[in-house]
Amino acid sequence: MRARYTPESYIKEKNDVLTRILRLTEDIYSGVKAPETLESLLDRRMETIDELQRLEHDAADAKKACPEKALAELDSKLRLILNLDAKIENDMTDAKAGLFDSMKSNAMEQKFIKYEIVGEPEKGRLLDEKQ
């Protein structure tokens, strides 16, 4: 059963849902470097997105009667959310690459620790693996 929406109630409810999604997305963005809280934030965000999808389905008729200006404002907020999503994805990719580089560097340092300088050769230095 579809709920009855007027164009005004549709715009108000969609704006409220998009605002909640935007806040959750901002919280996710600020928590990219603290992954302990990301799972619960992502779960709440997905629930809110599901709510938005239900609204879009239930208010299809009301949406057709909405003023273009109001729909443009809602689309603008949605684009803001999508742009922030892209920034989160890029930051997570950068963090992942930084972690990988750190792991490689640490592995190389561990290999160098196995070697020590022995004797004073005439030219250069001689490295032998520790026994």
N, C-alpha and C positions, 0 to 999 in steps of 0.2 A: 504494500500500500504506500503510495507516494504522499509525502506531507505536502500541504498546500503552502506555497511560497508566493509572496508578492515580489515584484522587482526590488522594492526597498528592503524587504527582509532578506532576500537572497544576497544583495550587495552587502548588507551589514554582516550577515553570518559568514560570507566568504571572506570579507575583510578581517573578521575576528580570527578565522581559521588560518588565513595566510599570516597574520601577525604572530600567532602562536608558532607556526612553522618557522618563521623568520627568527624568533627568539631562540627556539631550540637549535636552529642552524648556527646562530651566533655563539651559543653555548658550546656546540660541537667544535666550531672553529677555534674558540679560545681553549678548548680541551684537547686539541690534536696532540699536544705534547704530553698530556696526562691521560693515557689510554684507559685508566681504571674506570673512569666515569663514562666513557664513550658508549659502551654497550647499552646502558639504561637510557641515555639520551637518544641514541638511534632508535631504540624500541618505541619510546614516546613519540618521536618524530614520525615513525612509520604509522603509528596509530592515528596521528593527526592527519597524515596524508590520506589514510583510508577514509577518515571522516570527510575530508575535502572531496574525495571521489564519490562518496555517497551523496553529498550535497549537490555536486554537479549532475549526478544521475537524477536525483529527486526533483531538482529545480530547473530542469531543462526548459520547460515552458516559460517560467519566470525570467530566465536568462535572455530569452528572445525579446522580451519587452523592456529590457534595461537600457538606459541611455548609454550611448557610445562613450561619452566622457567617463562615466563611472566604470565601465568595463575596461577602458584604457588605463585608468588608475590601478585597477586590480591586476591587469596584465603587467604593469610597471613593477608592482610589488613582487609578482611572480618572477619576473626577469631578474630582479635583485636577488631573490632566493637562489635562482639557478646560477647566477654569477658567483655568489658566495660558495655554492656547491663546487663549482669548478676551481675556485681558489683553495678550498679545503682539499680537493683531490690533488692539486699541484703541491700543496704543502706536505701532504702525506707522502707523496712520491719523493719529494726532496728529503724528508725525514728518513724514509726507507733507504735512499741512496746514501745519506750521511751515515746511517748505521752500518750499512754494508762496507763503506770505505773505512770506517773505524775498525770493523772486524778484520778487514784485510791488513790494515796497519798493525793491529795488535798481533796478528799471526806472523807478520814479518819481524816484529820486535822479538817475538818468542824464538824465532829461528836465529836471530843475531845473538841472543843470549847464550846459545849453545857454543859459540865460538869465543876464543880468547887469543890475545897476542902472545906469541912465544918467541923469545930471542929477539935480537936486534939484527936483522939482515943488513947487508951493505946498502941495498937499494930497496926502498919501499918497506912494507910491513908484511909479515907472514901470518895468516890466520889459520889456525888448526882447530878442529872440532874438539871440545872438551871430552875427556875420557871418563 
